[in-house]
Amino acid sequence: MRTVLFLFISLFAAQSIAQDTLDELLKKYNKNSVPYITVQELAMPKTDAVILDAREPKEFEVSHIKNAKLVGYDFFDIKTVTEKHTNKNQKIVVYCSLGIRSETIAKKLKDEGYTNVLNLYGGIFEWKNNDFIVVDSEEKETEQVHTFNEAWSKWLTKGEHVFEVKPNKKE
């Protein structure tokens, strides 16, 4: 019984430390200008939302949340959303890798008059870390997730990390 209790406490403590670290990361980079939605809430069958991916095309092609629409970040154009989603009260969830770039895009939507915009807490990394399905460019299930770079890879604890490795310059 003690072993089971110890394992449970250890697992809970480890998850709590990781969560606190993600909380700290998001507090460091975000302004809390858009409310969060958890991956568990988004995955609920009755959650009817437009899902927008605020990553770049190369990241989206590796994998994305099923039914998500790529809107990008570096070259985001508000018209890509306003022309397709005219109901400004419809629930819109924006995500990226961890929830940093998505806050910027979600804030732009709020500034445009959208009233029900949410930022996915922990982004696609948290989605995959909780064993939810991601799909590739052909809409087939995949274990791969683009982690942007090696440093950000530490936040993805499940799945296969994909990122570009820059070649060494020959001098």
C-alpha positions, 0 to 999 in steps of 0.5 A: 500500500505504501508503494502505491501511495508513494507512486501516486504522490510521486506522479502527482508531484511530477505532474504538478511541477511540470504544470507549474513550469508551463504556467510560469512559461505562459505567464512570462510570455503572455499578457493574459489578454485572452482566456484559456480553454483546456485541452480536456474542455476542447476535446469534450464532444459537445464543445462546438468551436472553430479551431484555428492553428496559429503556427506556420505551414511547415508545422501544420503539415507535420500535424495539427488538431483534426478540423483545425484551419491554418491561419498562421502567425508570421503572415496572419491576415485577419481577412482569412477569418472575417471572410469565412466566420462572420458570426462574431459570437461563435466560439473560436479556439486558437492554438499554436505549439504552447499558447504564446503565438496563439494569444497574439492571434486570438487578441487580434480576433477580439480586437476585430469584435469577436466575442467568444475567443479562447486560447488553448492552454499548452497548445498542440503540445498539451493536446498530444501530451494528453493523448489526443489525436493529431493528424498530418497533411493527409488527415491521417493520424500521426505521432509526429508533432513539429516542436519548432526547435530543439529547445521547445521540444522539452515541452512535448512529452509524448509523440515524435519530435520534428524540427529542422536542424540547421546545417553547420556552416563550414568555415 
